[in-house]
Each structure stands twice: as C-alpha cells, then as structure tokens.
Amino acid sequence: MDINEISFENLPKAVAHLVKEIAEIKLLIQNVQVYESKEKSIPIGVEEASRLIGKAKPTIYALVKQREIPCYKYGKKLYFFEEELLEWISKGKRKTMQEIESEAMKYNDNRNK
C-alpha cells in the first residue's frame, strides 16, 4: 500500500495494513530475542571469562576460590555464563556523587514527613 493512496474511504484498509505490519515486526523481534537468549546460554572457559571481565586467570581462580564470582565446575574444569558475569560486574557499580546526593535528599524528605 502506498502512502499517497490513503484517503478517508480506504482508511480502514490502511489501518489493517499497519496492524499486519506491526504484528510481523513484533514476531521478528521476538524471534531475535529468543535467538539471543539461546546464544548467551553457551558456557565459556576461564580464558574467555578473564578476557570478558578484564582480569588475569590467577585472579579468576582466586575469585572462584573465595566464591565471589558465579561459576560452575564439571570435573576439573570451570565454566562461566557470559550474562552472569556481566550481571556480577554490574552489581559492583559504584554510585556517583549525584546519585548519593539524590538518595540523601530523598531520605531527608521521607524523614521530615
């Protein structure tokens, strides 16, 4: 359907066409998300994990020993999942001064009420 063809008479047809197009786009997006989630569930080894988080292999082993990093052990091999490592990194985020000040102001506002 061409945009120049839209008139009051064929408006229902144009809307139906748009609804169909949106449904197709939604289906494509869902398929991409399913593919990405399957792709992320592939375990990686110590070398890939060290490259991903920017730490040396001995540091990775130390973090595993201290049970600070999410990992899986099968036999004598260690495995990691990329999304778990990225989530682990994001949990260690340090707050900015602006975030700290904002929280302090909210705390004071709630305390004064």
Helices and strands as residue ranges (DSSP letters): G 3-5, H 11-40, E 43-44, H 46-53, H 57-65, E 72-74, E 77-81, H 82-91, H 97-112
